[in-house]
Amino acid sequence: MAKQLGIIVGIDKDESGNKGYRVLLATIDKKADKQYNWSFQCMLIPENRINQTKVSNWLNIKIENGKIKGSSGSLSRFEDDKHKPFVIISQLVNNDNKILGYKVASYDGTVKNIHIKEMLAYGNRITKMGCIPVQNAIFVPADEDKKEHFKSYPNCPFIIELIPSHKNKNAEAKRVSLQKNEKTLSKLEEIYSREQLVQLKLGKEHGVDIRVYANPALKPNQMTVLREGLEKKLNVKLFAFPEYDYYVMRYYEDCLENNIDIRQFLSPKYNIGQISELSLAVEMGLDIRKMCNPKLKADEMAEIRERLERNIWKDELVKKDGSWK
């Protein structure tokens, strides 16, 4: 059964100082766990008529003794002439509960899904202006201990909305045989080239588990990538195999450093261009099943990725009431 949610996205005043609230009415139809169909309507409602609306659930206000108060952040944030803050409607996550972005509403009634990178950049930019980025959340800038993030107010958690993803059947999961590689280490001089021995000795000196890349079939430059990844405490076991190209290994390592789940596009069947497109898709929270065929060229994958992005990171259709300015 569909539910209705009222959201205050702005406050206007006439010449006499009377307030009018910019109200976004969201109708939420739950289609699966944490998945919803949304429809929106916005209208301008005088302050003395807010009590008369049939909305029983409000996102960011509470009405006490006939008075309107902010339930998550002060409503006075809407009265800043320098910048009108966004309102977060929902937090968008993937199957692993990783934050992909937010569904937000703006002062003019626009509702849009915004990717996490864009949202954090907005938070930093508006904070540096001396303004508040979001009315119903706290933007916490980065420091030495943590990255920048948006924090919900106590007792007013974000609505969690799932953007489901599906497994790539072309991805491969293999395990490095540490025991087999350990046996080869007992015959160093007989099995490994001089360049390979250099990488094994460096790994031993730097305190990493050299069994991960002790496969004599690996080229010295592949060993270098794997050793450096281990030194950064990255899970390079995922691609510690000779069939992975050196440049592909480098790209996977960069992805791991940026907390991108490479398991979705882990396969020696992909070239560097294809991996670049697939990694972008995974980072954007897209369902990559339509673009993960290794037979597709990188530019073909790019076209599919751009279409998929437009289906998620988009403006929602909002019906505007005649009284809305």
ABEGO torsion letter per residue (X at the ends): XBBBBBBBABBBBBAAGBBBBBBBBBBBBBABBGBBBBBBBBBBBBAAAAAABABABBAABBBBGGBBBBABEBAAAAABAABBBBBBABBBBBAAGBBAEBBBBBAAGBBBBBBAAAAAAAAAAAAAAGBBABAABBBBBBBAABBBBBBBBBGBBBBBBBBBBBBBAABBBBBBBAAAAAAAAABAAAABBAAAAAAAAAAAAAGBBAAAAABAABBAAAAAAAAAAAAAGBBAAAABBAABBAAAAAAAAAAAAAGBBAAAABBAABBAAAAAAAAAAAAAGBBAAAAABAABBAAAAAAAAAAAAAAABBBBBBBBBAABX
